[in-house]
Amino acid sequence: MGSTESPSLNCGRVGTGQGSYHVLLVDDQQIFLTFARDMLTPAGYRVETASSGHQALAMAQASRPDAILLDVEMPGMDGYETCRRLKANPTTTDIPVAFLTATVDPQLKRRALEAGAAASFVKALSRDRLQDILRSILTEAPLPGRAVGSATERGPGQDG
């Protein structure tokens, strides 16, 4: 898709205090990409978007974002495979990934962790909740087998 430069706000990089975080949003639904980008850029995030797993892999390799928010259900390469490939690549392995999905599947968190994600959340998000998710995955080093964020999926209207 492309890149959107944010205003010159500083959202405070962990440990460096320099510049804003660079986030890659990956979803095959343009409406969600626009919605999430419009919530994050005013908060100082530099946002780049991709509409497929293949595009996300290329963009992550080239631009090394600080975090990736990844949809699960996409045509072609799904989010699980995209995440597995990101984690298998030495250049992108340390980039934290959070799955954002419209599916309320009790197995999603397990599958997300197995693929290498730090967390998974339902897409019904407010601006504050989306920013909380990013703060979580950017400031906490995920441990193997542990999701960052809430222990349970949040449903619509429960975005904290």
Secondary structure, 3 states (H helix, E strand, C coil): CEEECCCCCCCCCCCCCCCCCEEEEECCCHHHHHHHHHHHHHHCCEEEEECCHHHHHHHHHHHCCCEEEECCCCCCCCHHHHHHHHHHCCCCCCCCEEEEECCCCCCHHHHHHHHCCCEEEECCCCHHHHHHHHHHHHHCCCCCCCCCCCCCCCCCCCCC
